[in-house]
Every structure is written in C-alpha cells, then in structure tokens.
Amino acid sequence: MAQIIITSPQAVGSVTITAQEPGVVTYHIYWDGRIEKHIPKTIQKGYEKKYKYVYHSSDTEEYEICTLDFFKIKEKENGIKLFKKPERTDISEDLKVSEGQTERRILYENEDVAEFGSNNGATFWRLYKAKSNNIEIVRMPDYLNFISGTVTISYTFTATKRRYASPNAFAGFIGALATTRLKLQTTGSCFKYGSCFPSSEHVNGKSIDTIYLNDKDEQLFITAMKKFGFNKQVTGRNKKVFTDAIQEKKGTLHNSHLHSGFNEAVVKIVTLSILILFLISCKQKVLSQPCQNLIVKSSNNVFLLGDSIVANSTFSNQVNTSCATGKEGCILEKLTTDYYSSLSKESGSVLKLDKTHQLSLKIYKKKSSTEEHIRAYALLSVNNLVSDSILCYEYYNNANTLSCYEQIYYININQRKIWTVMLTYDEESAEANNVNIYKIDLNTNRFRKEVSNNGKAYKSASDKETAFIKELYPMTHHLFLSSKDKSEDKRRFVS
C-alpha cells in the first residue's frame, strides 16, 4: 500500500492507494428513479460478458436481483413494413421459426434481418436494417419472482420469444417492478438479433410491452415506468386516458398492451478508477473558530451542520478547476469540517427547529476488510414523527474496485436550507457535481428541492418522477440507498 501525505496551512489530507482487484459491471437501481452503471477498471475473470443488477430500496437495503449475459449485435433501424419478401441475394440464413407471431426469419450478410408473420389478422414482412455500430442486449430471465424484505420483483413472459432487451431498459424495468410490487405479464422486447416482429419500435430492446392491469394499478405502473426512464408510453385509443402515457390515434395495436420506450440517456455511466480519499479535518486539540461555528449543541449531543463553503455558488466550479490533475491549492484543503471522522463515529443526533419540528441525523455504517460505506440522512420530524428525509452525507470506499466517493453538505438553520454536493476522487484529482439545494419547508413538512442542475424549480425533494434530472448526484456510489430518497406520495421514509 502506498501513502501520500498532503499538507496545507489549513488542514491535513491523506491519500490511500490500494492494490487493484477486478470487479463486475453492475447496474445500481435506486428506488427514487436513479440508475447507475458502474464499470470497474478491470473485469473479474468469467464476468467479461455479464452484467449484474442490484436494487436499492427506500429502507436502505441492497438486493442483488440477477446477473445476465450480454451480447453484441449491430444496432437496428426501426422496422419497415413490407407486403412481400425483400428481393435480395445476400442471404446468410433463411429460417422457419415458431416464435409467437413470427413464422419466418431471413438473416443477411450485412446483419439486416427480415421477419414474416401475422398480426391482427394480416400477414406481412418487416425489414430491420443494420447500422454500422455495435450495441449490447441482455437475455432477460424467463421469469422473475424475487421476494425479499420489502421488495417484490415479479414478471412472466406470455406468448413471446422476444426475451432480449437493452441492458439499460431492463434496469429501468426492474426499478418500476420493485417500487410498485406489481406482478406483470410481458410480451417482451426484442429477439436476439435486435429485431422485434410484429413491432417496429422495439428494435435493440429499447421498448417493453406489458399486459394491462386494472386501471388503478396500471396508472401506478405507468408512473413508475416514467420515473425509471421510460419516457414514451403508448396506450390503446379505446383504453382509459392515463397520466404520463399517450393514447394512440390510429389503429388498435395498443388496446391489448402498454408500450413503454426507454430513454437511454437517464443511465449514469460511472467508470471506477483509482481511489483517492482526501481527509480534511479540523485538528481535535485546537478547534478553530470556523469549526466551532459549524457545530450546534442539540438536546443530546453535537449536531454537525457541515462546512459553509459548500453553500458557495461557485464551490463546484472551484473544485473542478483547483483540484484538477496537476493543479495546486485544491479548495478541498480549505474545508474545516472533518465529515468522515465525525460521522464514522457518531450514531445520530437531534436538533430542535421549533416547538414541533426537529432535524435529526440518522447514520448507517457498513465496513469490511475491503469496503466501507457510511450514509447520514437528515430526517425532518413533526411531533416526533418522520415526515421526510434526504441523504446529506455519503462516503464510499472500495479497495476491490479502487473507487472512492463522498457527498458532503452544509445546513443553514437560519435560512432553513441544506446544500449537498457529490465529490468523485481519482488518483490525482477530485471532481464535483453541481450543488443541490433543499429548502426545509416547515409548512409542508418536506425537504423541497429549490434548484435542480438544469435550473428548474421542483415542488419537493421527492418530485423526481416529474422530471429526470440527468446529473442528480453524479456519483455512483450511492451504493445502497441513496439520495435516492424520495418518491411520490407513496413516499417511504428512512426510519
């Protein structure tokens, strides 16, 4: 193990670099709608062509759902409807099949695919032209019936062999199933070639069809699918009008099923590289005045409000410029709060806001020989009942994947505001995501997100299902529950 010591007039920082160990590419799916694809620097032997799917529930638990094989194919264009077989000589295979409504499949040398079959009483061909680039698809499990703790993820296929999907879309599907706990039947996504007869827009596994539920559950599912990245949902023109779905205006194709198309851009790609941890602290023996100002005496013990520098409107910018590779004078050296040392030892604290409201920190810790994970939640309570929660602090360090992340915060009691920012540490640099600001709203008893990264205002910290905030907590370690901590009015709280 190598150790580097960084010294500044304000603080002491240390960097620990450990030996590299391989890992598995993993999708982390959080209950508030965030999806992250974590890619380790080196892949564990035997897992070079596999993806792992892990779900993080609102009660801070982590569930390993499945590990799937993925395959590389040529990306396909949406299918073109034809009423006769394409006249071509570059055929590599001409296959008779019995795959749901698909009866015949022709594979071409350039990886175009033509499929023939019937739908709604009509027979026709669809030609799926191959593009030049490669994409990945996964083979979905033939069924899932995962039940553990508070989580149920359950689906079965019906009358289809379209059992392949985009790896990203499958992650979104898992998220929607987990948060609703509904048992679904699906008519699938695409075939292993990226084709999808009789559909046109299921190419590359970018869309998933599901059989309708009762109207109440269907609306619940549509809302959840939107939250997890399905931004184009189509229902039949003879069906009830659902929020967050479009009724088709011609034909009756979707009278029998919901069509959900996935937005690949919502998945955060995280490359896990060499870890670096800056431990910046106020010295214990001589506590500076700035540090004293950041601590408030609560009814029981000390409540850590964090470092006011985080609330500076240019803080993220300063991190990204001053802490880049080759730069000196990193602004993180000016931090006067040692979050890690304080929160790794503390179990929680309480701070009175007024006669009925209080703010408390609830801390979760997990540590092994190679991995450490700390999460500190700010809980807003009314008459001692928790009404809302957000993730204030998170520290994650994994020696196997050589990854290290830290979310820090500042709480201003007078302004009733909380600032959070995610820091990603690399061997010679640190990067910051945009600062998120939450209002402690004592009228609604919620943490209200004041400003998102794209500048739009939201009603509450739980409003994520109404807009996908691409850069919400860029990190990737929220390796267990999350700042991920809000949902709609089916809201679950950290208890």
C-alpha positions as CSV (number, residue, x, y, z in Angstrom):
1,M,0.0,0.0,0.0
2,A,1.3,3.5,-0.9
3,Q,0.5,6.5,1.2
4,I,0.8,10.2,0.1
5,I,0.6,13.0,2.6
6,I,-0.7,16.4,1.5
7,T,-0.1,19.4,3.9
8,S,-1.6,22.8,3.8
9,P,-1.8,25.7,6.4
10,Q,-5.5,24.9,7.0
11,A,-5.6,21.1,7.0
12,V,-4.0,17.7,6.6
13,G,-5.1,15.4,3.8
14,S,-4.1,11.8,3.1
15,V,-4.4,9.6,0.1
16,T,-4.5,5.9,0.3
17,I,-4.0,3.9,-2.9
18,T,-4.6,0.1,-2.6
19,A,-3.9,-2.8,-4.9
20,Q,-6.3,-3.1,-7.9
21,E,-8.7,-6.0,-7.8
22,P,-11.2,-6.9,-10.6
23,G,-15.0,-6.4,-10.3
24,V,-18.2,-6.9,-12.2
25,V,-20.0,-4.3,-14.3
26,T,-23.1,-3.6,-12.1
27,Y,-26.3,-1.7,-12.6
28,H,-27.3,0.1,-9.4
29,I,-31.0,0.9,-9.4
30,Y,-32.3,3.2,-6.7
31,W,-35.9,3.5,-5.5
32,D,-36.1,7.2,-6.4
33,G,-35.5,6.5,-10.1
34,R,-31.8,6.9,-10.5
35,I,-29.9,4.2,-12.5
36,E,-26.1,4.0,-12.5
37,K,-23.9,1.6,-14.5
38,H,-20.7,1.1,-12.5
39,I,-17.8,-0.1,-14.6
40,P,-14.7,-1.3,-12.7
41,K,-11.3,-0.6,-14.1
42,T,-10.7,-4.4,-14.6
43,I,-13.3,-7.1,-15.0
44,Q,-13.4,-10.2,-12.9
45,K,-12.5,-13.4,-14.8
46,G,-15.6,-15.1,-16.0
47,Y,-17.7,-12.0,-15.9
48,E,-16.3,-10.3,-19.0
49,K,-19.7,-10.6,-20.8
50,K,-22.1,-10.3,-17.8
51,Y,-24.0,-7.5,-16.1
52,K,-25.1,-7.6,-12.5
53,Y,-28.3,-5.9,-11.4
54,V,-28.7,-4.5,-7.9
55,Y,-31.7,-2.7,-6.4
56,H,-31.5,-0.2,-3.5
57,S,-34.8,0.1,-1.6
58,S,-36.1,3.1,0.3
59,D,-35.4,1.3,3.6
60,T,-31.6,1.4,2.9
61,E,-31.4,-2.3,1.9
62,E,-29.5,-3.6,-1.1
63,Y,-30.7,-6.5,-3.2
64,E,-28.8,-8.4,-5.8
65,I,-31.5,-9.3,-8.3
66,C,-29.7,-11.2,-11.1
67,T,-26.6,-11.5,-13.3
68,L,-27.2,-11.7,-17.0
69,D,-25.2,-12.5,-20.1
70,F,-25.0,-9.7,-22.7
71,F,-24.4,-10.0,-26.4
72,K,-23.1,-7.5,-29.0
73,I,-25.1,-7.1,-32.2
74,K,-25.4,-4.5,-35.0
75,E,-27.8,-1.7,-34.0
76,K,-31.0,-1.9,-36.0
77,E,-33.2,0.8,-37.5
78,N,-36.9,0.8,-36.8
79,G,-38.6,-2.0,-38.9
80,I,-40.1,-1.2,-42.3
81,K,-43.4,-2.9,-43.2
82,L,-43.3,-4.8,-46.5
83,F,-46.0,-6.9,-48.1
84,K,-43.6,-9.2,-50.0
85,K,-40.2,-10.8,-49.2
86,P,-37.3,-8.5,-50.0
87,E,-35.6,-9.4,-53.3
88,R,-32.0,-9.9,-52.2
89,T,-29.3,-12.4,-52.9
90,D,-27.0,-11.7,-49.9
91,I,-28.9,-14.2,-47.6
92,S,-26.9,-16.0,-44.9
93,E,-29.8,-17.9,-43.4
94,D,-33.5,-18.4,-44.2
95,L,-35.2,-19.9,-41.2
96,K,-38.7,-21.2,-40.5
97,V,-39.5,-20.3,-36.9
98,S,-42.4,-20.5,-34.4
99,E,-41.8,-17.6,-32.1
100,G,-45.1,-16.1,-31.1
101,Q,-46.4,-14.3,-34.2
102,T,-43.1,-14.7,-36.1
103,E,-43.1,-17.5,-38.7
104,R,-40.0,-16.9,-40.8
105,R,-36.7,-15.0,-40.4
106,I,-34.1,-14.2,-43.0
107,L,-30.6,-13.1,-41.9
108,Y,-28.5,-11.2,-44.4
109,E,-24.7,-11.0,-44.6
110,N,-24.6,-7.4,-43.5
111,E,-26.8,-8.3,-40.4
112,D,-30.0,-6.9,-41.8
113,V,-33.0,-9.0,-40.6
114,A,-36.3,-9.6,-42.3
115,E,-39.1,-11.3,-40.4
116,F,-42.5,-12.6,-41.6
117,G,-45.7,-13.4,-39.6
118,S,-49.2,-12.2,-38.8
119,N,-50.7,-9.6,-36.6
120,N,-54.4,-8.6,-36.2
121,G,-55.3,-11.0,-39.0
122,A,-52.9,-9.6,-41.5
123,T,-49.6,-11.2,-42.7
124,F,-46.6,-9.1,-43.7
125,W,-42.8,-8.7,-43.5
126,R,-40.7,-6.3,-41.6
127,L,-37.2,-5.4,-42.6
128,Y,-34.8,-4.3,-39.9
129,K,-31.8,-2.6,-41.4
130,A,-28.5,-2.9,-39.6
131,K,-26.4,0.2,-38.8
132,S,-22.6,0.2,-38.7
133,N,-22.2,0.4,-35.0
134,N,-22.5,-2.4,-32.4
135,I,-24.8,-2.3,-29.3
136,E,-25.4,-4.7,-26.4
137,I,-28.5,-6.6,-25.4
138,V,-29.1,-8.9,-22.5
139,R,-31.1,-12.2,-22.3
140,M,-33.8,-11.5,-19.8
141,P,-34.6,-14.2,-17.3
142,D,-37.6,-16.3,-18.4
143,Y,-39.3,-15.1,-15.3
144,L,-38.5,-13.2,-12.1
145,N,-40.2,-13.8,-8.8
146,F,-37.8,-12.1,-6.4
147,I,-39.3,-11.6,-2.9
148,S,-37.1,-10.3,-0.1
149,G,-37.7,-7.9,2.7
150,T,-39.9,-5.1,1.4
151,V,-39.0,-5.8,-2.3
152,T,-41.0,-7.8,-4.8
153,I,-40.0,-8.0,-8.4
154,S,-42.2,-10.3,-10.4
155,Y,-42.9,-10.8,-14.1
156,T,-43.6,-13.7,-16.6
157,F,-43.5,-13.8,-20.4
158,T,-46.6,-14.6,-22.3
159,A,-46.8,-15.8,-25.9
160,T,-43.4,-14.4,-27.0
161,K,-39.8,-15.3,-27.6
162,R,-38.8,-11.6,-27.6
163,R,-36.8,-12.2,-24.5
164,Y,-33.9,-9.8,-25.1
165,A,-33.7,-6.2,-24.0
166,S,-31.3,-3.2,-23.8
167,P,-29.3,-3.6,-20.6
168,N,-30.3,-0.1,-19.6
169,A,-34.0,-0.6,-20.3
170,F,-34.0,-3.9,-18.3
171,A,-32.6,-1.9,-15.3
172,G,-35.5,0.6,-15.6
173,F,-38.0,-2.3,-15.8
174,I,-36.6,-3.8,-12.6
175,G,-36.9,-0.4,-10.8
176,A,-40.6,0.0,-11.8
177,L,-41.5,-3.5,-10.8
178,A,-39.7,-3.1,-7.4
179,T,-41.3,0.2,-6.4
180,T,-44.8,-0.9,-7.4
181,R,-44.5,-4.5,-6.2
182,L,-46.9,-5.4,-9.0
183,K,-46.9,-8.8,-10.8
184,L,-46.7,-8.2,-14.6
185,Q,-47.1,-10.2,-17.7
186,T,-44.9,-9.0,-20.6
187,T,-45.0,-9.8,-24.3
188,G,-41.3,-8.9,-24.4
189,S,-38.9,-6.6,-26.0
190,C,-36.8,-7.9,-28.9
191,F,-35.2,-11.1,-30.4
192,K,-31.5,-11.8,-30.1
193,Y,-30.9,-10.2,-33.5
194,G,-32.3,-6.8,-32.3
195,S,-35.4,-7.4,-34.5
196,C,-38.9,-7.4,-33.0
197,F,-41.7,-8.6,-35.2
198,P,-44.5,-7.6,-35.4
199,S,-43.3,-4.3,-33.8
200,S,-41.3,-1.6,-35.4
201,E,-40.0,0.3,-32.5
202,H,-38.8,-2.5,-30.2
203,V,-35.6,-2.8,-32.1
204,N,-32.4,-3.1,-30.0
205,G,-34.6,-3.9,-26.9
206,K,-35.4,-0.2,-26.4
207,S,-39.1,-0.8,-25.6
208,I,-41.0,-3.3,-23.4
209,D,-44.6,-4.3,-23.8
210,T,-46.8,-5.3,-20.8
211,I,-50.3,-6.7,-20.5
212,Y,-52.7,-4.2,-18.9
213,L,-53.6,-4.4,-15.2
214,N,-56.7,-2.9,-13.6
215,D,-56.9,0.9,-14.1
216,K,-55.6,1.8,-10.7
217,D,-52.6,-0.5,-10.9
218,E,-51.9,0.4,-14.5
219,Q,-51.6,4.1,-13.6
220,L,-49.3,3.2,-10.7
221,F,-47.1,1.2,-13.1
222,I,-47.1,3.8,-15.8
223,T,-46.0,6.4,-13.3
224,A,-43.2,4.2,-12.0
225,M,-42.0,3.4,-15.6
226,K,-41.7,7.1,-16.3
227,K,-39.7,7.6,-13.1
228,F,-37.3,4.9,-14.2
229,G,-36.6,6.3,-17.7
230,F,-39.5,5.1,-19.9
231,N,-40.3,8.4,-21.5
232,K,-42.6,7.2,-24.3
233,Q,-45.6,5.1,-23.2
234,V,-48.4,4.4,-25.5
235,T,-51.9,3.0,-24.7
236,G,-54.8,1.9,-26.9
237,R,-57.2,4.5,-28.2
238,N,-60.0,2.6,-26.5
239,K,-58.4,2.5,-23.2
240,K,-58.7,4.9,-20.3
241,V,-56.6,8.1,-20.5
242,F,-53.6,7.6,-18.3
243,T,-51.3,10.3,-16.9
244,D,-47.8,10.1,-18.5
245,A,-49.0,8.0,-21.4
246,I,-50.1,8.8,-24.9
247,Q,-53.2,7.3,-26.5
248,E,-52.6,6.0,-30.0
249,K,-54.7,8.0,-32.5
250,K,-54.9,5.4,-35.3
251,G,-55.1,1.6,-35.2
252,T,-55.8,-0.6,-32.3
253,L,-52.4,-2.2,-31.7
254,H,-52.1,-1.0,-28.1
255,N,-55.6,-1.9,-27.0
256,S,-54.1,-5.1,-25.7
257,H,-50.9,-3.9,-24.1
258,L,-48.9,-0.9,-22.8
259,H,-45.9,0.1,-24.9
260,S,-43.0,1.6,-23.0
261,G,-40.0,3.1,-24.7
262,F,-36.8,3.7,-22.7
263,N,-34.6,6.8,-22.7
264,E,-31.1,5.5,-22.6
265,A,-29.7,8.9,-21.6
266,V,-31.1,8.6,-18.0
267,V,-28.5,5.9,-17.1
268,K,-25.4,7.4,-15.4
269,I,-22.2,5.7,-16.6
270,V,-19.6,5.6,-13.9
271,T,-16.1,4.4,-14.5
272,L,-14.5,3.2,-11.3
273,S,-10.8,4.1,-11.3
274,I,-8.0,4.6,-8.8
275,L,-9.4,5.7,-5.5
276,I,-8.2,8.7,-3.6
277,L,-9.6,10.0,-0.3
278,F,-8.9,13.5,0.9
279,L,-9.3,13.5,4.7
280,I,-9.5,17.2,5.5
281,S,-10.0,18.0,9.2
282,C,-10.0,20.5,11.9
283,K,-7.5,19.3,14.4
284,Q,-9.1,17.9,17.5
285,K,-6.9,19.6,20.1
286,V,-7.1,23.1,18.7
287,L,-10.6,23.6,17.3
288,S,-10.6,26.7,15.1
289,Q,-13.3,29.3,15.4
290,P,-14.7,28.4,11.9
291,C,-15.1,24.8,13.1
292,Q,-16.9,25.9,16.2
293,N,-19.4,27.9,14.2
294,L,-20.3,24.7,12.3
295,I,-21.4,22.8,15.4
296,V,-24.7,23.3,17.2
297,K,-25.5,21.8,20.6
298,S,-28.6,19.7,20.5
299,S,-30.7,18.3,23.3
300,N,-28.4,15.2,23.5
301,N,-25.1,15.6,21.6
302,V,-23.4,17.6,18.9
303,F,-25.2,18.1,15.6
304,L,-22.8,18.5,12.7
305,L,-24.0,21.3,10.3
306,G,-21.2,20.9,7.9
307,D,-19.0,23.4,6.2
308,S,-20.4,26.7,4.9
309,I,-18.0,26.7,1.9
310,V,-20.3,24.1,0.3
311,A,-23.0,26.8,0.0
312,N,-20.8,29.0,-2.1
313,S,-22.4,29.3,-5.5
314,T,-19.0,28.7,-7.2
315,F,-17.9,25.8,-5.0
316,S,-18.3,23.0,-7.6
317,N,-16.6,25.2,-10.1
318,Q,-13.7,25.8,-7.8
319,V,-13.3,22.1,-7.1
320,N,-13.2,21.2,-10.7
321,T,-10.7,23.9,-11.5
322,S,-8.4,23.9,-8.5
323,C,-8.5,20.1,-7.8
324,A,-7.8,19.0,-11.4
325,T,-4.7,16.9,-12.2
326,G,-1.5,18.9,-12.0
327,K,-3.2,21.8,-10.1
328,E,-2.1,23.1,-6.6
329,G,-4.1,24.7,-3.9
330,C,-7.2,22.4,-4.1
331,I,-10.1,24.2,-2.4
332,L,-10.9,21.0,-0.6
333,E,-7.9,21.7,1.6
334,K,-9.8,24.7,3.0
335,L,-12.6,22.5,4.3
336,T,-12.8,23.0,8.1
337,T,-15.2,20.1,8.8
338,D,-13.9,16.5,9.0
339,Y,-17.1,14.8,7.9
340,Y,-15.6,11.3,7.8
341,S,-14.1,11.3,11.2
342,S,-17.2,12.8,12.8
343,L,-19.8,10.8,11.1
344,S,-18.0,7.5,11.1
345,K,-18.0,7.6,14.9
346,E,-21.4,9.2,15.5
347,S,-24.7,7.2,15.5
348,G,-27.0,10.2,15.2
349,S,-28.1,13.5,16.8
350,V,-31.1,15.7,17.1
351,L,-31.6,19.5,16.6
352,K,-34.8,21.3,17.6
353,L,-36.1,23.7,14.8
354,D,-39.2,25.0,16.7
355,K,-41.8,23.6,19.1
356,T,-43.0,20.9,16.8
357,H,-40.2,20.3,14.3
358,Q,-36.8,18.8,14.7
359,L,-34.0,17.8,12.4
360,S,-32.0,14.6,13.1
361,L,-29.2,12.7,11.6
362,K,-29.6,9.0,11.2
363,I,-26.3,7.3,10.3
364,Y,-25.8,3.9,8.6
365,K,-22.4,2.3,8.6
366,K,-21.1,-0.8,6.8
367,K,-17.4,-1.9,6.9
368,S,-15.4,-4.9,5.8
369,S,-11.8,-5.5,5.1
370,T,-12.1,-4.1,1.6
371,E,-15.2,-1.8,1.7
372,E,-16.5,1.0,3.8
373,H,-19.9,2.7,3.4
374,I,-21.3,5.5,5.5
375,R,-24.6,7.3,4.9
376,A,-26.1,10.1,7.0
377,Y,-29.7,11.1,6.5
378,A,-31.3,14.3,7.6
379,L,-34.7,13.4,8.9
380,L,-37.4,16.1,9.3
381,S,-39.9,15.2,12.1
382,V,-43.1,16.8,13.2
383,N,-44.2,15.9,16.7
384,N,-41.6,13.1,16.7
385,L,-42.9,11.5,13.5
386,V,-40.6,11.5,10.5
387,S,-42.2,13.4,7.5
388,D,-39.3,13.4,5.0
389,S,-35.7,12.5,4.6
390,I,-32.7,13.3,2.3
391,L,-29.2,11.9,2.1
392,C,-26.8,14.5,3.4
393,Y,-23.6,12.7,3.6
394,E,-22.3,9.6,1.9
395,Y,-18.8,8.1,1.9
396,Y,-18.0,5.0,-0.1
397,N,-14.5,3.4,-0.4
398,N,-13.9,0.0,-2.1
399,A,-10.5,-1.4,-2.3
400,N,-11.6,-4.1,-4.8
401,T,-12.9,-1.6,-7.4
402,L,-10.5,1.2,-6.4
403,S,-13.3,3.6,-6.1
404,C,-13.9,6.4,-3.6
405,Y,-16.7,9.0,-3.4
406,E,-18.0,11.4,-0.9
407,Q,-21.1,13.6,-0.7
408,I,-20.7,16.5,1.7
409,Y,-23.2,19.0,2.9
410,Y,-24.0,22.3,4.8
411,I,-27.1,23.0,6.8
412,N,-28.0,26.7,7.5
413,I,-30.6,26.7,10.2
414,N,-31.4,30.4,9.9
415,Q,-32.1,30.1,6.2
416,R,-33.7,26.7,6.6
417,K,-31.6,25.3,3.7
418,I,-29.4,22.3,3.0
419,W,-26.7,22.2,0.3
420,T,-25.3,18.9,-0.9
421,V,-22.6,18.1,-3.4
422,M,-21.1,14.9,-4.6
423,L,-17.3,14.6,-4.9
424,T,-15.6,12.0,-7.0
425,Y,-12.0,11.3,-6.1
426,D,-9.3,10.0,-8.5
427,E,-5.6,9.3,-8.1
428,E,-4.6,12.9,-8.8
429,S,-7.8,14.9,-8.9
430,A,-11.2,15.5,-7.4
431,E,-14.4,16.4,-9.3
432,A,-17.6,17.9,-8.0
433,N,-21.1,17.7,-9.4
434,N,-23.4,20.7,-9.3
435,V,-24.6,21.7,-5.8
436,N,-28.1,20.7,-4.9
437,I,-30.1,23.0,-2.7
438,Y,-33.1,21.9,-0.5
439,K,-35.4,24.1,1.5
440,I,-36.5,22.8,4.9
441,D,-40.2,23.6,4.4
442,L,-41.9,23.6,7.8
443,N,-45.3,24.4,6.2
444,T,-45.4,21.3,4.1
445,N,-43.1,19.3,6.3
446,R,-40.9,18.4,3.4
447,F,-37.4,19.0,2.0
448,R,-38.2,20.9,-1.1
449,K,-35.7,20.9,-3.9
450,E,-35.1,24.5,-4.6
451,V,-33.0,24.4,-7.7
452,S,-32.1,21.4,-10.0
453,N,-29.0,21.2,-12.0
454,N,-30.8,22.4,-15.1
455,G,-32.1,25.4,-13.2
456,K,-35.8,24.3,-13.0
457,A,-37.6,24.5,-9.7
458,Y,-39.4,21.5,-8.2
459,K,-42.2,21.3,-5.6
460,S,-40.3,19.0,-3.3
461,A,-37.3,16.8,-2.9
462,S,-39.5,13.9,-3.8
463,D,-40.5,15.3,-7.2
464,K,-38.1,13.3,-9.3
465,E,-40.8,11.4,-11.1
466,T,-41.9,14.6,-12.9
467,A,-38.5,15.2,-14.5
468,F,-35.4,13.2,-14.9
469,I,-32.5,15.2,-13.6
470,K,-29.7,13.7,-15.6
471,E,-27.0,14.9,-13.3
472,L,-28.7,14.3,-10.0
473,Y,-25.9,13.1,-7.8
474,P,-23.4,12.1,-10.4
475,M,-21.7,9.9,-8.2
476,T,-22.2,6.3,-8.3
477,H,-21.5,5.1,-5.0
478,H,-24.7,5.7,-3.6
479,L,-24.1,2.2,-3.3
480,F,-27.0,1.4,-1.1
481,L,-29.9,3.6,-0.7
482,S,-29.5,7.0,-1.8
483,S,-30.0,10.5,-2.1
484,K,-32.3,8.5,-3.8
485,D,-34.6,9.1,-1.1
486,K,-37.7,10.4,-2.4
487,S,-40.7,9.1,-4.1
488,E,-44.1,10.3,-4.8
489,D,-47.0,10.1,-2.4
490,K,-46.3,6.5,-1.9
491,R,-43.4,8.0,-0.1
492,R,-41.4,5.8,2.2
493,F,-39.2,7.2,4.9
494,V,-36.0,6.1,6.5
495,S,-37.0,5.1,10.0
